Structures are given as structure tokens and as C-alpha cells.
């Protein structure tokens, strides 16, 4: 069975790609970027979705803090790294007005295998919990 990428290559010739690229210039920036990433076969739609959300956040940081996009991306990466590192150590991260990230232990519990309907034991594990701060929660209401 052929992969999706190889099928795309068969369907879209080089000439068609150039023609499509010219037509893409009339599209908004987000749509254009998604199409470009798919045509070049670099990323799946799921991966593109993650990038677009992060790109939106980087753009918002850049605009709000009057930074370049490169500086905003570096700031976001540093913040995410710091939060991840703190959580990895088992500590919590409290951002006043925004919320608190914490690692909590979920105990072992009983569950049911949906395919066989037999009882199974779900092992204990650690999960990350987020509790929105009052200010953030107020913005959502």
C-alpha cells in the first residue's frame, strides 16, 4: 500500500505545484502555510495543527511585548522549558492570575477492557493538573 505522501507526489506534478503556489498568494497566511507544509510533505495535519497554535501564541507574544517573532519564540520556549523542568522535579508552578500547574499521583484503580469486557487493573501514574486562576477564569465567563 502506498503512503499518502507518495500518492500526493503522483497526483501533483511539479507544474501543478507552481500553479498552485501562485494561486496560494491570494489566500490568508495561515491557510497558505498549511497548504505549503502539506505539499512539500514535511508535516502531517496533526503536526501542522500543533505548529499553528504555537505560531499564534508566538505572534501574540511578539505583538503584546513589542518583540520580534524570533525573540517571542525564544521567550516562549524558555518559559515552557522552565515549566516543564519544574514539573519534572515534582514541584508546582503558580502563575498569579493565570493558574497553577502541578504534578499529582493517580492511584491504581480498576477498569474494564472495552473490547473484552474483562476487569483490568490500571496502574498508578503521575499526571499534570492545571487549575485556572481567578483572573483567567473570569475572562472565560
N, C-alpha and C positions, 0 to 999 in steps of 0.2 A: 504494500500500500504506500502511495506517495505521500510525502509530507505536504502540509498546507503551503509552506514556502516554495517547494518545487512546483506545485500547481500554479501558484501566483506567477512564478517566473515564466511558465509556459504560456499563460494567458496574457500577460502584459509584456509586450515586446519593448525593446529599447525606444523605438519611435513613439509608441503609445505612452511610455513613461514621460518623455519630453513633452508631448502634447498635454498630458495630464498635469504636469508640473506648471505649464503655462496657465492652464485653467485654474489651478490652485491659487494663483496670485490674487484672485478675486474673493477668496474665502477669508474668514477671520483667522487670526493667528493660531488659536488652539486647534481648530479643525485642520488647518494646513499642516501643523506639526504632527498630528496623529496620522494623517494620510502619508506624510513623508516617512515617518518611522515604520509604518506597515509596508510601504512599497519597497523600502530598502531592506526589509526583512530583519531589521535589527531587534525589534521587541514585539512581544505578544500584546494583545489588548489589555490584559491584566497588568502587565508591567508598565504600559503606557498610562493607564489609569493612576498608578502609584506616582509616576513622574509628574503627571499633570497636577495632581493635588499638591505635591511638594513644590512644583513650579509656581502655582498660585500663591502659596504661602511665602515663598521667596520674593515674589513680586510685591506682595502686600507689605512685607518687612522693608523692602527697599523703598517703597513709596512713603510709608509711615515714618521711617527713621532717616529718610534722606540719604540712603546709602546706594552704592551701585549694586547691581544684581549679584555680582561676584562677592562683594562684601556681605550682602544679606545671606547668600547661600552659605558662606563660611561661618557666619554668626549662627545660623540655624543648625548647621552640622555640629558646631561646638556645643550648643545648648542640648541637642539630642544626645550627643556623646556623654555629656556631663550627667544628664538624667539617667541614661542607661547604665553608666558606671556606678552611680549612686544606688540604683535599684539592684544591680548585680551584687553589691556588697550587703544587701538586705536592709538598707536604710530607706527612709521615705523622703520624698521631695515635696515640699509645701511651697506653693507659689500663691502668696496672699492675693485674694481677689480672683484668682484663676481656678485653683484647685490643688488637690493633693494626690500624688501618685504613691502607692505603697505596694509592697510585696506581701501577700497573705498566703497562708498554707491552707489548702483544701484537704480535708481528711479523706481517708479511704472510705469508699461508700459502695453500696450495692446498686447495680444497674441491670438492665435487660438487653441482651443482644437482639436488635430488631429483626435480624434475618432468621435466627433460630428460636427466638423467644426464651432462651435459657438464661438463668441468672448468672451474672458475672460480677467480679469484684473490680471496681475502678480504683487504681492505686492513688495514693496521696500525691499531691503535686503542689508546686508554688505557682501562683498566678499574679498578674499585675492588676491592681484595682485603682480606679480613678474616681475621686469624689469631687464634683464641681464645687467651687467656692460660691458664696452668696452672690457676689457681683456678676460672675459668669452665668449663674443660674437665672438671675434677674433679667439678663439680656435675652434669654431664650423664651421667657414667658410672653 
